[in-house]
């Protein structure tokens, strides 16, 4: 094999290897270290008010996490959790510091940002900086007969 053929074969092999590596790196960057329950529901913005207003059916498998204290899920840009007291909360899932997805911590009843350590209480109030502002809080209403949880903003 001539030197030029060898270099060309390395170039193609390296290019293919780089393509596979880059694709793997792109997909791994999209994943976060903390497993995050998700929901296939999409928040509904009421077209007449422009505000969040959606209902979760807790009899559906996708929403079963909310049937026990400490369970939480994401629905679009909203994190919904069943806190220690048994009440439901709904907050913006986007940290006010740099836009990272926050996580509900059932042991402490806190909302935690894994990016820089910001903490919020269950009302969205900042309890540990660097977050500069609270998380937006949404209203919840639970119907025990139908097992429907409505999340909305006034």
Secondary structure, 3 states (H helix, E strand, C coil): CCHHHHHHHHHHHHHHHHHHHHHHHHHHHHCCCCCCCECCCCCCEECCCCEEEEEEECCCHHHHHHHCCCCEEEECCEEEEECCCCCEEEEECECCCCCCEEEEECCCCEEEECCCCCEECCCCCEEECCCCCCCCEEEEEEECCCCEEEEECC
